Amino acid sequence: MAIPVLMPQLGLTMTEGLLTEWSKKEGDEVRKGDLLFSVENDKAVLPVESQADGILANVSARAGDVVPVGTPVALILAAGETAPTSAQADSGARPAAAPAVPAAWSTAAPAPAEAPSREAAPAAPIPTTAAVPKTAESPTQKATDGFVLASPRARHLASAAGLDLGSIPGTGPGGAVVERDLPVSARAADPGAGAVSAASRPSASPSPGTFAAAPGLPGGSELVTLPRVGQVGAERMAKSWAEIPQFTLYAEACASELLRIHARGKEAGNPASVTVLLAGLLARALRDFPRLNASWEGNGRVRTYRAVNVGVAVDGPDGLVVPVLRDCGIKGFSELARELAGLAERAKTRTLYSDDLSGGTVTLSNLGMFGIKRFRAIVNPPQTAILAAGAVERKPVETEDGDIRFLPYLEISVTADHRAVDGAYAARFLARYKELIEDPQFALF
């Protein structure tokens, strides 16, 4: 029977998606796991896979269309089957057990619904207009023919590591296997950004502007439409600024030891950027300040998290994206460096997976590489804090002997949700963070 291909829900707040590109065309033979089309939501361009074998038919949405969640965009027909007429479709001629495109792994909320640590209970399934059909076979939601529900990122890494997805319990939406369910060795051995071929890689560049004559303005004007990622990001930041009573505290930290660790890592062949070092030390600093590694849930409630998942602001081709470095409090700088390098490359080539963008509990924004010395970041709701770091600058400092030395300093700031913490709490945290930057050995205690 014909199986509908639906626009999936790729995040808690997603109500519609921009179909950026079809990877298959009508009449093509498809198999389970094949990339059908790509969808742009509020975070990134994400792949949607086929959930059945068959022939792609009745394609009703084109590249560039904005489609509501749960709306059919095509059908998958069995061999020799003909597409149902519109009358049959209207009368409900849809198989009761037809698997819908799964509601992909949450990307909209920066913080997870449950504590993201490995010991925590799995998060509840994300509600979706196109419900994921339940099966009674196993936690990984294996269908009767052996298909395992899994995120594209988890499927990609498992294949590269030679793992059987059917043997891995899933903790994602509907029991899906997601990246965090895979062994650490499989997650660390990321084969790179080539998971999506160049031929099928979605293109989400802004539509070209239209030049028009403008009175009093020589040369006219250009109207540029932001990509969907930028549009939703603008809406979220406006909402954050309007609704969250946020304040910012600043401090200067001597970066001598930080730069020494950075240089030693390069010499040893394990380079870790300043951003990576700041993320790792941030996780240590948050151990005693859990309300800054948290999400605001309203009615005076703050949900704190055991794991520190640091969202790192990255400049992508379509604007700012915030991929997540997970479990920063228990990983070494070298491991975090490898993970961030992979995330940055996928951001650059628009091949980030939804798993890469979900589960953040706090955000770090470093603009030092652009020469910016000081700035105020905006809280990324529902998180309660965002850290900002500026450029390293050499400053004259008087020593105990009365001599003048030039030492490297960087300015750090924390912007916090005043509903969750007060100024004194944030100040004590910032003092701890400064202490760890100036003497990272304290992170061991």
C-alpha positions in Angstrom: 0.0 0.0 0.0 1.1 3.6 -0.6 3.0 5.0 2.3 2.8 8.8 2.8 6.0 10.9 3.2 5.3 13.6 5.7 7.0 16.8 6.7 8.6 15.8 10.0 8.8 17.9 13.1 12.4 18.7 13.7 12.1 20.5 17.0 9.8 21.2 19.8 8.7 24.6 18.4 8.7 23.7 14.7 5.3 24.1 13.0 6.5 24.2 9.4 9.7 23.5 7.5 11.4 24.9 4.4 12.0 22.1 1.9 15.4 23.1 0.5 16.2 20.3 -1.9 14.9 16.9 -3.2 17.6 14.3 -3.4 15.3 11.9 -5.3 12.9 12.7 -8.0 9.4 11.4 -8.8 9.6 7.9 -10.2 13.0 7.0 -8.6 13.4 3.8 -6.7 14.2 4.4 -3.0 15.3 2.2 -0.2 15.0 2.6 3.6 17.6 5.1 4.8 18.0 6.8 1.5 18.1 10.6 1.7 14.8 11.9 0.2 14.9 15.6 0.8 16.4 18.3 3.1 14.5 20.6 5.4 15.6 23.8 7.0 14.2 24.5 10.5 15.2 27.1 13.0 18.7 25.7 13.5 20.1 24.1 10.4 19.4 22.2 7.2 18.7 18.6 8.1 18.2 15.4 6.0 15.0 13.4 5.9 15.4 9.7 5.1 13.0 7.3 3.5 11.2 4.9 5.9 10.3 2.3 3.3 11.4 0.7 0.1 9.5 1.5 -3.1 8.9 4.1 -5.8 8.7 7.8 -5.0 5.4 9.2 -6.4 3.0 12.1 -6.1 5.6 14.6 -5.1 3.5 17.6 -4.0 6.1 20.0 -2.6 8.9 21.7 -4.5 12.2 23.0 -3.3 11.6 26.4 -1.7 8.1 25.5 -0.4 7.3 26.0 3.3 5.3 23.0 4.4 3.4 22.6 7.7 4.5 19.8 9.9 2.6 16.5 9.2 1.6 17.5 5.7 2.2 14.8 3.0 4.8 15.8 0.5 5.0 12.5 -1.5 4.1 8.8 -1.5 6.2 5.7 -1.6 4.6 3.0 -3.7 5.3 -0.7 -3.7 6.5 -2.3 -6.9 3.6 -2.4 -9.4 1.4 -0.3 -7.3 -0.4 2.8 -8.7 -0.9 6.0 -6.8 -4.4 6.4 -5.2 -6.7 8.9 -6.6 -7.4 12.1 -4.8 -10.9 10.7 -3.9 -9.3 7.7 -2.3 -6.8 9.8 -0.4 -9.6 12.1 0.9 -11.6 9.1 2.0 -8.7 7.9 4.2 -7.0 5.4 1.9 -3.9 5.4 4.0 -2.4 2.3 5.6 -3.1 2.3 9.4 0.4 1.2 10.2 2.3 3.2 7.6 5.4 4.6 9.3 5.5 8.3 9.1 8.7 10.2 8.7 9.9 10.3 12.3 9.8 13.4 14.4 13.5 14.0 14.3 15.6 14.6 17.3 15.0 17.9 19.0 16.8 21.0 17.7 14.7 23.9 18.8 15.2 23.9 22.5 18.8 24.5 23.6 18.3 22.6 26.9 16.9 19.1 27.0 13.7 18.1 28.6 15.6 15.9 31.1 19.1 16.1 32.5 21.4 15.2 29.6 23.9 13.2 31.6 24.4 9.5 30.7 23.0 8.5 34.1 19.8 10.5 33.7 16.5 9.0 32.6 15.8 9.2 28.8 13.8 12.2 27.7 10.2 11.8 26.9 9.4 11.5 23.2 8.9 14.8 21.5 5.3 15.5 20.6 4.6 15.6 16.9 1.8 16.2 14.5 3.0 13.2 12.5 3.1 10.7 15.3 5.8 8.0 15.2 4.1 4.6 15.1 4.9 2.4 18.1 6.0 -1.1 17.8 6.4 -3.7 20.6 9.6 -5.2 19.4 12.4 -3.4 21.2 13.5 0.0 22.6 15.1 0.8 19.3 11.8 0.6 17.5 12.7 -2.1 15.0 10.1 -2.6 12.4 9.1 -6.1 11.4 11.5 -6.1 8.5 14.5 -5.1 10.7 14.5 -1.4 10.1 15.8 0.5 13.2 14.6 4.0 13.9 17.7 6.2 14.3 18.8 9.7 13.7 20.9 10.3 10.5 23.9 11.2 12.6 23.7 8.0 14.7 23.2 5.9 11.6 26.2 7.5 9.9 28.5 7.0 12.9 27.3 3.5 13.5 27.9 2.5 9.9 31.4 4.0 10.0 32.2 2.1 13.2 30.6 -1.2 12.0 28.0 -1.2 14.8 24.6 -3.0 14.6 22.0 -0.4 15.4 19.5 -3.1 16.3 21.6 -4.0 19.3 21.8 -0.5 20.8 18.9 0.7 23.1 17.6 4.1 21.9 16.8 7.0 24.1 15.7 9.4 21.4 12.1 10.3 20.4 10.0 7.2 20.0 12.9 5.0 21.1 15.2 6.2 18.3 18.9 5.6 18.5 20.7 8.9 18.7 24.4 9.9 18.9 24.5 9.8 22.7 23.5 6.2 22.7 26.6 5.1 20.7 29.8 4.0 22.4 32.3 6.7 23.0 34.7 5.2 20.5 32.1 5.4 17.8 31.3 9.0 18.6 34.9 10.0 18.8 35.9 8.4 15.5 33.9 10.9 13.4 34.8 10.2 9.7 34.2 13.9 9.0 31.9 16.1 7.2 31.6 13.9 4.1 28.5 12.1 5.5 26.3 14.0 3.1 27.6 13.9 -0.5 28.3 17.1 -2.3 25.6 16.1 -4.8 23.0 15.8 -2.1 24.2 18.6 0.1 21.4 21.2 0.6 22.0 24.8 -0.4 20.4 27.3 1.8 21.8 30.6 0.6 19.6 33.7 0.9 17.5 34.5 -2.1 19.1 37.2 -4.2 18.2 40.8 -3.4 16.1 43.0 -5.6 17.6 46.4 -6.6 15.1 49.2 -6.9 15.3 52.9 -7.2 15.0 54.8 -3.9 14.3 58.5 -3.8 17.3 60.4 -2.7 19.5 57.3 -2.5 21.9 57.0 -5.5 22.2 53.5 -6.9 18.9 52.2 -5.4 18.6 49.7 -2.6 18.7 46.0 -2.1 16.1 43.9 -0.2 17.7 40.7 1.2 15.7 37.9 2.7 17.4 36.2 5.6 17.6 32.4 5.4 15.2 30.6 7.7 17.9 30.0 10.3 18.5 33.7 10.5 14.8 34.6 10.6 14.1 32.3 13.5 17.3 33.3 15.3 16.2 37.0 15.0 12.8 36.1 16.5 14.3 34.1 19.4 16.8 36.9 20.3 14.0 39.5 20.2 11.9 37.4 22.4 14.9 36.8 24.8 15.6 40.5 25.0 12.0 41.5 25.6 11.0 38.8 28.1 14.2 37.9 30.1 15.4 40.3 32.8 19.1 39.7 32.0 22.2 41.4 33.4 25.9 41.2 32.5 29.0 41.1 34.7 32.5 41.6 33.4 36.0 40.5 34.6 39.6 40.4 33.3 41.7 37.3 33.5 45.4 36.9 32.9 45.7 34.4 30.1 49.4 33.4 30.5 48.7 29.9 31.6 45.9 29.4 29.2 48.2 30.4 26.3 50.9 28.1 27.7 48.6 25.1 27.6 47.5 26.1 24.1 51.1 26.2 22.9 52.1 22.9 24.6 49.1 21.2 22.9 50.3 22.4 19.5 53.8 21.3 20.1 52.6 17.8 21.2 50.4 17.5 18.1 47.1 17.8 20.1 46.1 21.4 19.4 43.2 22.8 21.4 41.9 26.3 20.6 41.4 28.9 23.2 37.6 28.4 22.7 38.0 24.7 23.6 40.1 25.5 26.7 37.5 28.1 27.8 34.7 25.6 27.3 36.4 22.9 29.3 37.2 25.3 32.2 33.7 26.7 32.1 32.4 23.2 32.8 34.6 22.9 35.8 33.6 26.4 37.1 29.9 25.5 36.9 30.2 22.5 39.2 29.5 24.7 42.2 27.0 27.0 40.4 24.3 24.7 39.0 21.7 27.4 38.4 23.9 28.8 35.6 23.9 25.4 34.0 20.2 25.2 33.8 16.9 26.2 32.1 14.2 28.4 33.3 10.8 26.6 33.3 8.6 29.3 34.7 6.6 29.7 38.0 9.8 30.0 39.9 11.3 26.7 38.8 14.8 26.2 37.5 15.9 22.8 36.1 19.6 22.2 36.7 21.7 19.6 34.9 24.5 17.3 36.0 26.2 17.3 32.6 27.6 20.5 31.2 26.8 20.6 27.4 28.4 23.8 26.1 26.8 25.4 23.0 29.6 27.1 21.1 28.5 29.9 18.8 30.0 29.3 15.3 29.8 31.6 12.3 28.3 29.5 9.5 27.6 30.4 5.9 24.0 31.3 6.7 24.6 33.0 10.0 25.2 32.0 13.6 24.7 28.4 14.6 25.3 26.9 18.0 26.5 23.3 17.9 27.0 21.5 21.3 30.0 20.1 22.9 28.7 17.4 25.3 29.9 16.4 28.7 32.6 19.0 28.8 33.2 18.4 32.5 34.4 14.9 32.0 36.4 15.1 28.8 40.0 16.2 28.2 40.9 19.2 26.0 42.2 17.0 23.2 38.9 15.2 22.9 36.9 18.4 23.0 39.2 19.9 20.3 38.5 17.0 18.0 34.8 17.3 18.5 34.7 21.0 18.0 36.7 20.7 14.8 34.2 18.3 13.4 31.3 20.5 14.4 32.9 23.6 12.9 33.6 21.8 9.6 30.0 20.5 9.4 28.7 24.0 10.1 30.8 25.4 7.3 29.5 22.8 4.8 25.9 22.9 6.1 26.0 19.3 7.1 25.3 19.6 10.8 23.0 16.9 12.2 20.1 17.7 14.6 22.0 15.8 17.3 24.9 18.3 16.9 22.5 21.2 17.8 20.4 19.8 20.6 20.9 19.4 24.3 22.9 22.5 25.2 22.7 23.6 28.8 24.9 26.8 28.6 26.4 28.8 25.8 29.9 30.2 25.1 30.5 32.9 22.5 34.1 33.8 21.7 34.8 36.8 19.3 38.4 37.1 20.2 39.5 35.8 16.8 37.8 38.9 15.3 39.8 41.3 17.5 36.7 42.1 19.6 37.8 42.9 23.2 34.5 43.2 25.0 30.9 42.5 24.2 27.6 41.5 25.8 25.9 38.3 24.7 22.2 37.7 24.9 20.8 34.7 26.8 19.7 31.8 24.7 16.4 30.7 26.2 15.5 28.6 28.0 19.1 28.5 29.2 19.9 30.8 32.2 23.4 32.0 31.2 25.7 32.8 28.3 29.5 33.4 28.5 31.4 35.8 26.3 35.1 36.0 25.7 37.1 38.7 23.9 40.5 39.0 22.3 43.7 38.5 24.3 45.5 41.8 24.8 48.9 42.4 26.3 48.8 45.0 29.2 51.4 46.5 31.5 51.3 45.1 35.0 53.4 46.1 38.0 55.2 43.2 39.6 55.9 42.8 43.4 59.4 44.0 42.7 58.1 47.2 41.2 59.0 46.3 37.7 56.6 46.6 34.7 55.8 43.5 32.7 53.4 43.1 29.8 51.1 40.2 30.3 48.3 38.8 28.1 44.7 39.5 29.4 41.3 38.6 28.1 37.9 40.0 29.2 35.2 37.5 30.1 31.6 38.2 30.9 28.5 36.3 32.0 25.0 37.4 31.0 22.4 35.7 33.3 18.7 35.4 33.7 17.9 37.4 36.8 14.9 35.2 37.5 17.2 32.3 38.1 20.1 33.9 39.8 21.0 37.2 41.4 24.1 39.4 40.9 26.1 38.0 43.9 25.6 34.4 42.7 26.8 35.3 39.2 29.7 37.3 40.6 31.0 34.4 42.7 30.8 32.1 39.6 32.7 34.7 37.4 35.4 34.9 40.1 35.7 31.1 40.0 35.9 31.1 36.2 38.6 33.8 36.3 40.6 31.8 38.9 40.5 28.7 36.6 41.6 30.6 33.5 44.5 32.2 35.4 45.6 28.9 37.0 43.9 25.9 35.2 45.5 23.4 37.7 42.7 24.3 40.1 40.3 22.5 37.7 41.7 19.2 38.9 40.3 19.8 42.4 
